[in-house]
Amino acid sequence: MTKETVLVIGSCGQLGTELVESLREIYGDAQVVASDIKKSDNPVFEGGPFEDLDILDADRLGEILQKYKPTQVYHLAALLSATAEKNPEFGWKLNMEGLFHVLNAARDTGIIKRVYWPSSIAAFGPNTERFNTPQYGAMDPTTIYGISKLAGELYAQYYFNRWGIDTRSLRYPGLIGYKSAPGGGTTDYAVSIYHDALTTEHHTCFLKPGTTLPMLYMPDALKATLDIMHAPAEQIKIRSSYNLAGMSFAPEEIAASITKEIPSFTISYEPDYRQAIADSWPAVIDDTRATEDWGWKPQFDLDAMTKDMLKNLKPQYSAEKAK
């Protein structure tokens, strides 16, 4: 394992930042190449190689592959749900052409042995079963992000079936973490709310009460991502994308969890265009296949996540106040 070299594309986002950190702990700093269109100021990117990469530039990707010879690629670069709705043509272009560049490179160069590409609950739609959403069921996404994720799942499966590319994928629910800022997703209120709790003690939510969505705390998301990539190939039975779940809650439930730690915290609601997106997504995910095939099990529930989020965010705001 330690002899492998890993390339993370789109490394400066919410997931990528923490994934680079975790991968460098496993493989060593020099063996994990971070890349993005612009380098973040997060200290993790000073600890090992970083390359500027616009994933729409296939020639630049080829240069990086020849330079480092990565055996694993985590392709995370994408335009997220709410952001992509503002520019759907570019959302489709970035999300699909970027994936093709990675899959074609794996097929044509022989350098890449394993490709990870994340899907999303956005691949589901209004006719999907909202509770206990099955691995296989109706998938009729209503956003350009969701459409690109569904198409990407099928292409990943196609490249596996046609050319034997070892593709692996998870359908992420909303991801919540404290090490980077929200990235423009419909579930990102569940990140912002903790920051607001520690600054203004009030959060104005862009979703209405009762909007239950599946969520996953970042340590669990990292664990799932690394677990599926490190599992023996014969255990990966699904080559489109696995359902993945951690917890499900509505805005008023996360607010109630916060008030257990910060009694003065309050929440109000001003639903916007993201409400329609959230209403088209599942509420509770059935991830039985991930459990059966490669042993997935989350470690955090809502209250445990709240305590950990606030504990890790407090020093950040305490330092700012001290300036």
LINMOPE-V347865 format. One record per residue. N is the residue number from 1. RES is the residue in three letters. SS is DSSP state (helix for helix, strand for strand, loop for the rest). PSI is psi as a letter, one per 20 degrees, with the letter a starting at -180 (none if undefined). BURIAL is I if it has 9 or more other C-alpha atoms within 8 Angstrom, else O. Layout:
BEGIN
n=N res=RES ss=SS psi=PSI burial=BURIAL
n=N res=RES ss=SS psi=PSI burial=BURIAL
END
This chain:
BEGIN
n=1 res=MET ss=loop psi=g burial=O
n=2 res=THR ss=loop psi=i burial=O
n=3 res=LYS ss=loop psi=i burial=O
n=4 res=GLU ss=loop psi=q burial=I
n=5 res=THR ss=loop psi=p burial=I
n=6 res=VAL ss=strand psi=p burial=I
n=7 res=LEU ss=strand psi=p burial=I
n=8 res=VAL ss=strand psi=o burial=I
n=9 res=ILE ss=strand psi=p burial=I
n=10 res=GLY ss=loop psi=l burial=I
n=11 res=SER ss=loop psi=i burial=I
n=12 res=CYS ss=loop psi=j burial=I
n=13 res=GLY ss=loop psi=a burial=I
n=14 res=GLN ss=helix psi=g burial=I
n=15 res=LEU ss=helix psi=g burial=I
n=16 res=GLY ss=helix psi=g burial=I
n=17 res=THR ss=helix psi=g burial=I
n=18 res=GLU ss=helix psi=h burial=I
n=19 res=LEU ss=helix psi=g burial=I
n=20 res=VAL ss=helix psi=g burial=I
n=21 res=GLU ss=helix psi=g burial=I
n=22 res=SER ss=helix psi=g burial=I
n=23 res=LEU ss=helix psi=h burial=I
n=24 res=ARG ss=helix psi=h burial=I
n=25 res=GLU ss=helix psi=h burial=O
n=26 res=ILE ss=helix psi=g burial=O
n=27 res=TYR ss=helix psi=i burial=I
n=28 res=GLY ss=loop psi=q burial=I
n=29 res=ASP ss=helix psi=g burial=I
n=30 res=ALA ss=helix psi=i burial=O
n=31 res=GLN ss=helix psi=i burial=I
n=32 res=VAL ss=strand psi=o burial=I
n=33 res=VAL ss=strand psi=o burial=I
n=34 res=ALA ss=strand psi=q burial=I
n=35 res=SER ss=strand psi=q burial=I
n=36 res=ASP ss=strand psi=r burial=I
n=37 res=ILE ss=loop psi=h burial=I
n=38 res=LYS ss=loop psi=p burial=O
n=39 res=LYS ss=loop psi=p burial=I
n=40 res=SER ss=loop psi=q burial=O
n=41 res=ASP ss=loop psi=j burial=O
n=42 res=ASN ss=loop psi=p burial=O
n=43 res=PRO ss=helix psi=h burial=O
n=44 res=VAL ss=helix psi=h burial=I
n=45 res=PHE ss=helix psi=i burial=I
n=46 res=GLU ss=helix psi=i burial=O
n=47 res=GLY ss=loop psi=i burial=O
n=48 res=GLY ss=loop psi=a burial=I
n=49 res=PRO ss=loop psi=q burial=I
n=50 res=PHE ss=strand psi=p burial=I
n=51 res=GLU ss=strand psi=p burial=I
n=52 res=ASP ss=strand psi=p burial=I
n=53 res=LEU ss=loop psi=o burial=I
n=54 res=ASP ss=loop psi=o burial=O
n=55 res=ILE ss=loop psi=i burial=I
n=56 res=LEU ss=loop psi=i burial=O
n=57 res=ASP ss=loop psi=n burial=O
n=58 res=ALA ss=helix psi=h burial=O
n=59 res=ASP ss=helix psi=g burial=O
n=60 res=ARG ss=helix psi=g burial=I
n=61 res=LEU ss=helix psi=g burial=I
n=62 res=GLY ss=helix psi=h burial=I
n=63 res=GLU ss=helix psi=g burial=O
n=64 res=ILE ss=helix psi=h burial=I
n=65 res=LEU ss=helix psi=g burial=I
n=66 res=GLN ss=helix psi=h burial=O
n=67 res=LYS ss=helix psi=g burial=O
n=68 res=TYR ss=helix psi=i burial=O
n=69 res=LYS ss=loop psi=l burial=I
n=70 res=PRO ss=loop psi=p burial=I
n=71 res=THR ss=loop psi=h burial=I
n=72 res=GLN ss=strand psi=p burial=I
n=73 res=VAL ss=strand psi=p burial=I
n=74 res=TYR ss=strand psi=o burial=I
n=75 res=HIS ss=strand psi=o burial=I
n=76 res=LEU ss=loop psi=i burial=I
n=77 res=ALA ss=loop psi=p burial=I
n=78 res=ALA ss=loop psi=q burial=O
n=79 res=LEU ss=loop psi=p burial=I
n=80 res=LEU ss=loop psi=r burial=I
n=81 res=SER ss=helix psi=g burial=I
n=82 res=ALA ss=helix psi=h burial=I
n=83 res=THR ss=helix psi=g burial=I
n=84 res=ALA ss=helix psi=h burial=I
n=85 res=GLU ss=helix psi=h burial=I
n=86 res=LYS ss=helix psi=h burial=O
n=87 res=ASN ss=loop psi=m burial=O
n=88 res=PRO ss=helix psi=h burial=I
n=89 res=GLU ss=helix psi=g burial=O
n=90 res=PHE ss=helix psi=h burial=O
n=91 res=GLY ss=helix psi=g burial=I
n=92 res=TRP ss=helix psi=g burial=I
n=93 res=LYS ss=helix psi=g burial=I
n=94 res=LEU ss=helix psi=g burial=I
n=95 res=ASN ss=helix psi=h burial=I
n=96 res=MET ss=helix psi=g burial=I
n=97 res=GLU ss=helix psi=h burial=I
n=98 res=GLY ss=helix psi=g burial=I
n=99 res=LEU ss=helix psi=g burial=I
n=100 res=PHE ss=helix psi=g burial=O
n=101 res=HIS ss=helix psi=g burial=I
n=102 res=VAL ss=helix psi=g burial=I
n=103 res=LEU ss=helix psi=g burial=I
n=104 res=ASN ss=helix psi=h burial=O
n=105 res=ALA ss=helix psi=g burial=I
n=106 res=ALA ss=helix psi=h burial=I
n=107 res=ARG ss=helix psi=g burial=I
n=108 res=ASP ss=helix psi=h burial=O
n=109 res=THR ss=helix psi=h burial=O
n=110 res=GLY ss=loop psi=j burial=O
n=111 res=ILE ss=loop psi=g burial=I
n=112 res=ILE ss=loop psi=p burial=I
n=113 res=LYS ss=loop psi=i burial=I
n=114 res=ARG ss=strand psi=p burial=I
n=115 res=VAL ss=strand psi=p burial=I
n=116 res=TYR ss=strand psi=p burial=I
n=117 res=TRP ss=strand psi=p burial=I
n=118 res=PRO ss=loop psi=p burial=I
n=119 res=SER ss=strand psi=a burial=I
n=120 res=SER ss=strand psi=q burial=I
n=121 res=ILE ss=helix psi=i burial=I
n=122 res=ALA ss=helix psi=i burial=I
n=123 res=ALA ss=helix psi=i burial=I
n=124 res=PHE ss=loop psi=a burial=I
n=125 res=GLY ss=loop psi=a burial=I
n=126 res=PRO ss=loop psi=h burial=I
n=127 res=ASN ss=loop psi=j burial=O
n=128 res=THR ss=loop psi=q burial=I
n=129 res=GLU ss=loop psi=o burial=I
n=130 res=ARG ss=loop psi=h burial=I
n=131 res=PHE ss=loop psi=p burial=O
n=132 res=ASN ss=loop psi=l burial=I
n=133 res=THR ss=strand psi=p burial=I
n=134 res=PRO ss=loop psi=r burial=I
n=135 res=GLN ss=loop psi=g burial=I
n=136 res=TYR ss=loop psi=o burial=O
n=137 res=GLY ss=loop psi=a burial=O
n=138 res=ALA ss=loop psi=p burial=I
n=139 res=MET ss=loop psi=o burial=I
n=140 res=ASP ss=loop psi=m burial=I
n=141 res=PRO ss=loop psi=q burial=I
n=142 res=THR ss=loop psi=i burial=I
n=143 res=THR ss=loop psi=q burial=I
n=144 res=ILE ss=helix psi=h burial=I
n=145 res=TYR ss=helix psi=g burial=I
n=146 res=GLY ss=helix psi=h burial=I
n=147 res=ILE ss=helix psi=g burial=I
n=148 res=SER ss=helix psi=h burial=I
n=149 res=LYS ss=helix psi=g burial=I
n=150 res=LEU ss=helix psi=g burial=I
n=151 res=ALA ss=helix psi=g burial=O
n=152 res=GLY ss=helix psi=h burial=I
n=153 res=GLU ss=helix psi=g burial=I
n=154 res=LEU ss=helix psi=h burial=I
n=155 res=TYR ss=helix psi=g burial=I
n=156 res=ALA ss=helix psi=g burial=I
n=157 res=GLN ss=helix psi=g burial=I
n=158 res=TYR ss=helix psi=g burial=O
n=159 res=TYR ss=helix psi=h burial=I
n=160 res=PHE ss=helix psi=g burial=I
n=161 res=ASN ss=helix psi=h burial=O
n=162 res=ARG ss=helix psi=g burial=O
n=163 res=TRP ss=helix psi=j burial=O
n=164 res=GLY ss=loop psi=k burial=O
n=165 res=ILE ss=loop psi=p burial=I
n=166 res=ASP ss=loop psi=n burial=I
n=167 res=THR ss=strand psi=q burial=I
n=168 res=ARG ss=strand psi=q burial=I
n=169 res=SER ss=loop psi=q burial=I
n=170 res=LEU ss=strand psi=q burial=I
n=171 res=ARG ss=strand psi=n burial=I
n=172 res=TYR ss=strand psi=p burial=I
n=173 res=PRO ss=loop psi=a burial=I
n=174 res=GLY ss=strand psi=p burial=I
n=175 res=LEU ss=strand psi=p burial=I
n=176 res=ILE ss=strand psi=p burial=I
n=177 res=GLY ss=loop psi=r burial=I
n=178 res=TYR ss=loop psi=i burial=I
n=179 res=LYS ss=loop psi=i burial=O
n=180 res=SER ss=loop psi=r burial=O
n=181 res=ALA ss=loop psi=q burial=O
n=182 res=PRO ss=loop psi=q burial=I
n=183 res=GLY ss=loop psi=j burial=O
n=184 res=GLY ss=loop psi=k burial=I
n=185 res=GLY ss=loop psi=r burial=I
n=186 res=THR ss=loop psi=h burial=I
n=187 res=THR ss=loop psi=j burial=I
n=188 res=ASP ss=loop psi=i burial=I
n=189 res=TYR ss=helix psi=h burial=I
n=190 res=ALA ss=helix psi=i burial=I
n=191 res=VAL ss=helix psi=g burial=I
n=192 res=SER ss=helix psi=h burial=I
n=193 res=ILE ss=helix psi=h burial=I
n=194 res=TYR ss=helix psi=h burial=I
n=195 res=HIS ss=helix psi=g burial=I
n=196 res=ASP ss=helix psi=h burial=I
n=197 res=ALA ss=helix psi=h burial=I
n=198 res=LEU ss=helix psi=i burial=I
n=199 res=THR ss=helix psi=f burial=O
n=200 res=THR ss=loop psi=i burial=O
n=201 res=GLU ss=loop psi=k burial=I
n=202 res=HIS ss=strand psi=q burial=I
n=203 res=HIS ss=strand psi=p burial=I
n=204 res=THR ss=strand psi=o burial=O
n=205 res=CYS ss=strand psi=p burial=I
n=206 res=PHE ss=loop psi=j burial=I
n=207 res=LEU ss=loop psi=q burial=I
n=208 res=LYS ss=loop psi=r burial=I
n=209 res=PRO ss=loop psi=q burial=O
n=210 res=GLY ss=loop psi=j burial=O
n=211 res=THR ss=loop psi=n burial=I
n=212 res=THR ss=loop psi=p burial=I
n=213 res=LEU ss=strand psi=q burial=I
n=214 res=PRO ss=strand psi=p burial=I
n=215 res=MET ss=strand psi=r burial=I
n=216 res=LEU ss=strand psi=p burial=I
n=217 res=TYR ss=strand psi=q burial=I
n=218 res=MET ss=helix psi=g burial=I
n=219 res=PRO ss=helix psi=h burial=O
n=220 res=ASP ss=helix psi=h burial=I
n=221 res=ALA ss=helix psi=g burial=I
n=222 res=LEU ss=helix psi=g burial=I
n=223 res=LYS ss=helix psi=g burial=O
n=224 res=ALA ss=helix psi=g burial=I
n=225 res=THR ss=helix psi=g burial=I
n=226 res=LEU ss=helix psi=h burial=O
n=227 res=ASP ss=helix psi=g burial=I
n=228 res=ILE ss=helix psi=h burial=I
n=229 res=MET ss=helix psi=h burial=I
n=230 res=HIS ss=helix psi=i burial=O
n=231 res=ALA ss=loop psi=q burial=I
n=232 res=PRO ss=loop psi=q burial=O
n=233 res=ALA ss=helix psi=h burial=O
n=234 res=GLU ss=helix psi=i burial=O
n=235 res=GLN ss=helix psi=i burial=O
n=236 res=ILE ss=loop psi=n burial=I
n=237 res=LYS ss=loop psi=h burial=O
n=238 res=ILE ss=loop psi=p burial=O
n=239 res=ARG ss=loop psi=j burial=I
n=240 res=SER ss=loop psi=f burial=I
n=241 res=SER ss=loop psi=q burial=I
n=242 res=TYR ss=strand psi=p burial=I
n=243 res=ASN ss=strand psi=q burial=I
n=244 res=LEU ss=loop psi=p burial=I
n=245 res=ALA ss=loop psi=q burial=I
n=246 res=GLY ss=loop psi=f burial=I
n=247 res=MET ss=strand psi=r burial=I
n=248 res=SER ss=strand psi=p burial=I
n=249 res=PHE ss=strand psi=r burial=I
n=250 res=ALA ss=loop psi=r burial=I
n=251 res=PRO ss=helix psi=h burial=I
n=252 res=GLU ss=helix psi=h burial=I
n=253 res=GLU ss=helix psi=h burial=O
n=254 res=ILE ss=helix psi=h burial=I
n=255 res=ALA ss=helix psi=g burial=I
n=256 res=ALA ss=helix psi=h burial=O
n=257 res=SER ss=helix psi=h burial=I
n=258 res=ILE ss=helix psi=h burial=I
n=259 res=THR ss=helix psi=i burial=I
n=260 res=LYS ss=loop psi=h burial=O
n=261 res=GLU ss=loop psi=h burial=O
n=262 res=ILE ss=loop psi=n burial=I
n=263 res=PRO ss=loop psi=h burial=O
n=264 res=SER ss=loop psi=i burial=O
n=265 res=PHE ss=loop psi=q burial=I
n=266 res=THR ss=strand psi=r burial=I
n=267 res=ILE ss=strand psi=q burial=I
n=268 res=SER ss=strand psi=r burial=O
n=269 res=TYR ss=strand psi=p burial=I
n=270 res=GLU ss=loop psi=m burial=I
n=271 res=PRO ss=loop psi=q burial=I
n=272 res=ASP ss=loop psi=b burial=O
n=273 res=TYR ss=loop psi=h burial=O
n=274 res=ARG ss=helix psi=i burial=I
n=275 res=GLN ss=helix psi=g burial=I
n=276 res=ALA ss=helix psi=h burial=O
n=277 res=ILE ss=helix psi=g burial=I
n=278 res=ALA ss=helix psi=h burial=I
n=279 res=ASP ss=helix psi=i burial=I
n=280 res=SER ss=loop psi=i burial=I
n=281 res=TRP ss=loop psi=r burial=I
n=282 res=PRO ss=loop psi=r burial=I
n=283 res=ALA ss=loop psi=h burial=I
n=284 res=VAL ss=loop psi=p burial=I
n=285 res=ILE ss=strand psi=p burial=I
n=286 res=ASP ss=loop psi=o burial=I
n=287 res=ASP ss=loop psi=k burial=I
n=288 res=THR ss=helix psi=h burial=O
n=289 res=ARG ss=helix psi=h burial=I
n=290 res=ALA ss=helix psi=h burial=I
n=291 res=THR ss=helix psi=g burial=I
n=292 res=GLU ss=helix psi=g burial=O
n=293 res=ASP ss=helix psi=g burial=I
n=294 res=TRP ss=helix psi=j burial=I
n=295 res=GLY ss=loop psi=k burial=O
n=296 res=TRP ss=loop psi=p burial=I
n=297 res=LYS ss=loop psi=o burial=O
n=298 res=PRO ss=loop psi=q burial=O
n=299 res=GLN ss=loop psi=i burial=O
n=300 res=PHE ss=loop psi=p burial=I
n=301 res=ASP ss=loop psi=a burial=O
n=302 res=LEU ss=helix psi=g burial=I
n=303 res=ASP ss=helix psi=h burial=O
n=304 res=ALA ss=helix psi=h burial=O
n=305 res=MET ss=helix psi=g burial=I
n=306 res=THR ss=helix psi=g burial=I
n=307 res=LYS ss=helix psi=g burial=I
n=308 res=ASP ss=helix psi=g burial=O
n=309 res=MET ss=helix psi=g burial=I
n=310 res=LEU ss=helix psi=h burial=I
n=311 res=LYS ss=helix psi=g burial=O
n=312 res=ASN ss=helix psi=h burial=I
n=313 res=LEU ss=helix psi=h burial=I
n=314 res=LYS ss=helix psi=g burial=I
n=315 res=PRO ss=helix psi=h burial=O
n=316 res=GLN ss=helix psi=g burial=O
n=317 res=TYR ss=helix psi=h burial=I
n=318 res=SER ss=helix psi=h burial=O
n=319 res=ALA ss=helix psi=h burial=O
n=320 res=GLU ss=helix psi=g burial=O
n=321 res=LYS ss=helix psi=h burial=O
n=322 res=ALA ss=helix psi=i burial=O
n=323 res=LYS ss=loop psi=none burial=O
END
